[in-house]
């Protein structure tokens, strides 16, 4: 099998993958369309093997990492899905009073990448809670295809309530200083924008390539926003000009960064959409932002 490198994968394949993972096309259509690119020694199985997530080899912070305390907890979401399971991560130190971060997954449940992001936040000195909105359906099923199918079965506004309940849980956790922000990716980016509009006590929100809150909810935003966008992400980016206009009109605090030459999902290091330079810069900006707003 030919060894595939990123330069072998055209932007059209990345665009098709984005449509597939966001349920615009189904798996059969995805396979049919990428078959047109199976030329020059490339095969459809080789392209699939390359472009699909590789969770096994990509963890940046192991679950048993030194200096980290990480465990699963349950909390109650009375307006959402009932009992929700999540990964709670924080520094393994005697002192308490850590600033809090809710980490919100993509459209496929709490997969290993998002758990890893939660642990990364813990290593950085925060107490993070990464909930699994698929808990009422049995939790993340172990692969993203089934995870996306399950998440489609839940109402997204009920899932929003699950993450708002996570905020309430973390805010009063004995190891938290009561100051809580949110970071989310894709679907989680939309959740982050919506939590900024729905949770007056939220102190910081960081949507990564997420859908925007409706213009009528922008006046309710109290939290400062740090927004990350990918250049090759027309689906998400088309809503940004109107959202920015509303933020400006209502004098909201925000900073937006557009990362050139990268795709939706550029922070996710388990797929070839990952861009190391952009991901590291965006994460540094995120941690600096939380340090500024939550300490």
C-alpha positions as CSV (number, residue, x, y, z in Angstrom):
1,X,0.0,0.0,0.0
2,X,1.3,3.4,-1.0
3,X,2.5,5.5,1.9
4,X,0.2,8.5,2.0
5,X,1.4,12.0,2.9
6,X,-0.7,15.0,3.6
7,X,0.3,16.5,0.2
8,X,-1.3,13.5,-1.5
9,X,-4.8,14.5,-0.1
10,X,-6.5,17.2,-2.1
11,X,-8.7,19.8,-0.5
12,X,-11.7,18.2,-2.2
13,X,-11.1,15.1,0.0
14,X,-10.9,17.2,3.1
15,X,-14.1,18.9,2.1
16,X,-15.9,15.6,1.5
17,X,-14.7,14.3,4.9
18,X,-16.1,17.5,6.5
19,X,-19.5,16.8,4.8
20,X,-19.4,13.2,5.9
21,X,-18.6,13.9,9.6
22,X,-21.3,16.6,9.7
23,X,-23.9,14.3,8.2
24,X,-24.4,16.2,4.9
25,X,-23.5,13.0,3.0
26,X,-23.7,9.4,4.2
27,X,-20.9,6.9,4.3
28,X,-22.0,5.4,0.9
29,X,-21.9,8.8,-0.8
30,X,-18.6,9.6,0.9
31,X,-17.0,6.4,-0.4
32,X,-18.4,6.9,-3.9
33,X,-17.0,10.4,-4.1
34,X,-13.6,9.8,-2.7
35,X,-13.2,6.9,-5.2
36,X,-12.7,9.5,-7.9
37,X,-9.5,10.4,-6.1
38,X,-8.2,6.9,-5.9
39,X,-5.6,7.3,-8.7
40,X,-1.8,7.2,-9.0
41,X,-1.4,4.2,-6.7
42,X,-3.9,5.5,-4.0
43,X,-6.8,3.3,-3.1
44,X,-10.0,4.0,-1.3
45,X,-9.0,1.8,1.7
46,X,-5.7,3.6,1.9
47,X,-7.3,7.1,1.8
48,X,-9.8,6.0,4.5
49,X,-7.1,4.6,6.7
50,X,-5.2,7.8,6.4
51,X,-8.0,10.3,6.9
52,X,-9.9,8.6,9.8
53,X,-9.1,9.4,13.4
54,X,-6.2,7.6,15.0
55,X,-6.9,7.8,18.8
56,X,-4.6,5.0,19.9
57,X,-1.3,6.8,19.0
58,X,-2.1,10.4,19.5
59,X,-2.8,11.0,23.2
60,X,-0.7,13.9,24.4
61,X,-1.5,13.3,28.1
62,X,-1.9,9.7,29.3
63,X,-4.7,9.0,31.7
64,X,-2.2,8.0,34.4
65,X,0.1,11.0,33.7
66,X,2.2,12.2,36.7
67,X,1.0,15.4,38.3
68,X,-2.6,14.8,37.1
69,X,-5.7,13.5,38.9
70,X,-8.3,12.3,36.5
71,X,-11.5,10.4,37.1
72,X,-15.1,9.9,35.8
73,X,-17.9,11.6,37.7
74,X,-21.6,11.9,37.4
75,X,-23.8,15.0,37.8
76,X,-27.4,15.8,37.5
77,X,-28.9,17.6,34.4
78,X,-32.5,18.1,35.4
79,X,-33.4,20.0,32.2
80,X,-31.4,17.8,29.9
81,X,-30.5,14.2,29.9
82,X,-30.6,13.3,33.6
83,X,-27.4,11.9,35.0
84,X,-24.5,12.8,32.8
85,X,-21.1,11.2,33.0
86,X,-17.9,13.3,32.5
87,X,-14.2,13.2,32.9
88,X,-12.9,15.4,35.7
89,X,-9.2,16.3,35.5
90,X,-7.1,18.6,37.7
91,X,-3.5,18.9,39.0
92,X,-2.5,16.3,41.5
93,X,-1.7,18.8,44.2
94,X,-2.8,19.4,47.8
95,X,-4.1,22.9,47.3
96,X,-7.5,23.6,45.9
97,X,-9.1,26.7,44.3
98,X,-8.3,25.7,40.7
99,X,-10.0,27.8,37.9
100,X,-12.6,25.7,36.0
101,X,-13.1,24.8,32.4
102,X,-16.0,22.9,30.8
103,X,-14.6,21.0,27.7
104,X,-17.3,20.3,25.1
105,X,-17.0,17.5,22.6
106,X,-17.8,17.5,18.9
107,X,-20.8,15.8,17.3
108,X,-19.9,12.3,18.3
109,X,-19.7,12.2,22.1
110,X,-16.8,12.1,24.5
111,X,-14.1,10.5,22.4
112,X,-10.5,10.0,23.4
113,X,-9.4,13.2,21.8
114,X,-11.7,15.3,23.9
115,X,-10.8,13.4,27.0
116,X,-7.2,14.2,26.2
117,X,-8.0,17.9,25.8
118,X,-9.6,17.8,29.3
119,X,-6.4,16.3,30.7
120,X,-4.3,18.9,28.9
121,X,-6.3,21.6,30.7
122,X,-5.7,19.8,34.0
123,X,-1.9,19.7,33.4
124,X,-2.1,23.5,32.7
125,X,-3.4,24.1,36.2
126,X,-7.2,24.0,35.7
127,X,-9.9,21.7,36.9
128,X,-11.7,20.6,33.8
129,X,-14.9,18.7,33.3
130,X,-15.5,17.0,29.9
131,X,-19.1,15.7,29.9
132,X,-20.5,13.1,27.5
133,X,-23.8,14.2,26.1
134,X,-24.3,10.6,24.9
135,X,-24.6,9.3,28.5
136,X,-28.5,8.9,28.2
137,X,-27.9,6.7,25.2
138,X,-25.1,4.6,26.8
139,X,-22.2,7.0,26.3
140,X,-19.6,7.3,23.6
141,X,-19.8,3.9,21.8
142,X,-16.1,3.5,21.0
143,X,-16.1,4.8,17.4
144,X,-17.1,8.1,15.9
145,X,-19.5,6.8,13.2
146,X,-21.8,5.2,15.8
147,X,-21.2,8.3,18.1
148,X,-22.5,10.6,15.4
149,X,-25.5,8.4,14.8
150,X,-26.3,8.4,18.5
151,X,-25.8,12.2,18.9
152,X,-28.3,12.8,16.1
153,X,-30.9,11.1,18.3
154,X,-30.6,13.8,21.0
155,X,-32.1,17.3,20.9
156,X,-29.2,19.8,20.8
157,X,-31.0,22.2,23.2
158,X,-31.3,19.4,25.7
159,X,-27.6,18.7,25.3
160,X,-27.0,22.4,25.8
161,X,-28.8,22.1,29.2
162,X,-26.4,19.2,30.0
163,X,-23.4,21.4,29.6
164,X,-25.0,24.3,31.5
165,X,-25.6,21.8,34.3
166,X,-21.9,20.9,34.1
167,X,-21.1,24.5,34.6
168,X,-23.2,24.6,37.8
169,X,-21.6,21.4,39.0
170,X,-18.1,22.6,38.5
171,X,-18.7,26.1,39.8
172,X,-19.4,24.7,43.3
173,X,-16.9,21.8,43.2
174,X,-14.7,22.0,46.4
175,X,-11.5,22.0,44.3
176,X,-12.7,24.9,42.0
177,X,-12.3,28.6,42.7
178,X,-15.8,29.2,41.4
179,X,-14.6,30.9,38.2
180,X,-15.5,28.8,35.2
181,X,-15.1,29.1,31.4
182,X,-15.9,26.9,28.5
183,X,-14.0,25.6,25.5
184,X,-15.7,23.6,22.7
185,X,-14.9,22.2,19.3
186,X,-17.3,22.1,16.3
187,X,-20.7,21.2,18.0
188,X,-18.9,22.2,21.2
189,X,-18.1,25.5,19.6
190,X,-21.8,26.2,19.2
191,X,-22.4,25.1,22.8
192,X,-19.7,27.5,23.9
193,X,-21.3,30.4,22.1
194,X,-24.7,29.4,23.4
195,X,-23.5,29.1,27.0
196,X,-22.0,32.6,26.7
197,X,-25.5,33.8,25.9
198,X,-27.4,31.6,28.4
199,X,-25.1,31.6,31.5
200,X,-24.6,35.1,33.0
201,X,-22.0,33.8,35.4
202,X,-19.8,32.3,32.8
203,X,-16.5,34.2,32.8
204,X,-14.9,33.1,29.5
205,X,-15.9,31.2,26.3
206,X,-13.6,29.8,23.6
207,X,-15.4,28.4,20.6
208,X,-13.2,26.5,18.1
209,X,-14.9,26.6,14.7
210,X,-18.3,26.6,16.2
211,X,-21.7,27.8,15.0
212,X,-22.8,31.1,16.3
213,X,-25.5,32.1,18.8
214,X,-28.6,33.7,17.2
215,X,-28.4,37.5,16.9
216,X,-31.3,38.0,19.3
217,X,-29.3,36.3,22.0
218,X,-26.2,38.3,21.6
219,X,-27.3,41.1,24.0
220,X,-27.4,38.5,26.8
221,X,-23.7,37.6,26.4
222,X,-21.6,38.6,29.4
223,X,-18.6,36.4,29.0
224,X,-15.6,37.6,26.9
225,X,-15.2,35.5,23.8
226,X,-12.0,34.1,22.1
227,X,-13.0,32.6,18.8
228,X,-10.9,30.4,16.5
229,X,-11.7,29.9,12.9
230,X,-10.2,27.8,10.0
231,X,-9.7,29.4,6.6
232,X,-11.1,26.4,4.8
233,X,-14.3,26.2,6.7
234,X,-17.0,27.9,4.7
235,X,-19.8,26.1,6.5
236,X,-18.9,27.7,9.8
237,X,-17.3,30.9,8.6
238,X,-20.4,32.1,6.6
239,X,-22.2,32.9,9.9
240,X,-19.3,34.9,11.3
241,X,-19.8,38.4,9.7
242,X,-23.4,38.7,11.0
243,X,-22.3,37.4,14.4
244,X,-19.4,39.8,14.6
245,X,-21.7,42.7,13.6
246,X,-24.0,41.8,16.4
247,X,-21.2,41.6,18.9
248,X,-19.9,45.0,17.9
249,X,-23.4,46.5,17.9
250,X,-23.9,45.4,21.5
251,X,-20.3,46.2,22.5
252,X,-19.4,42.7,23.6
253,X,-15.8,41.8,24.4
254,X,-14.4,39.4,21.8
255,X,-11.2,38.4,20.0
256,X,-11.3,36.4,16.8
257,X,-8.5,34.6,15.0
258,X,-8.6,33.1,11.5
259,X,-5.9,30.5,10.9
260,X,-4.8,30.6,7.2
261,X,-4.5,27.4,5.2
262,X,-6.1,25.1,7.7
263,X,-9.3,23.0,7.8
264,X,-12.2,22.7,10.2
265,X,-10.9,20.4,13.0
266,X,-7.3,21.7,12.8
267,X,-6.9,21.3,16.6
268,X,-7.8,17.6,16.5
269,X,-4.5,15.9,16.3
270,X,-6.0,12.5,15.5
271,X,-6.8,13.2,11.9
272,X,-4.7,14.7,9.0
273,X,-6.8,17.9,9.2
274,X,-4.6,18.7,12.2
275,X,-2.2,21.6,11.7
276,X,0.5,21.5,14.4
277,X,1.5,25.2,14.2
278,X,-2.1,26.5,14.2
279,X,-3.2,24.1,16.9
280,X,-0.4,24.9,19.3
281,X,-0.9,28.7,18.7
282,X,-4.7,28.4,19.3
283,X,-4.2,26.3,22.4
284,X,-1.6,28.7,23.9
285,X,-4.0,31.6,23.2
286,X,-6.8,29.7,24.9
287,X,-4.8,28.9,28.0
288,X,-3.5,32.5,28.2
289,X,-7.1,33.7,27.9
290,X,-8.4,31.4,30.6
291,X,-5.4,32.4,32.9
292,X,-6.4,36.1,32.3
293,X,-10.2,35.6,32.9
294,X,-10.4,32.9,35.5
295,X,-7.5,33.4,38.0
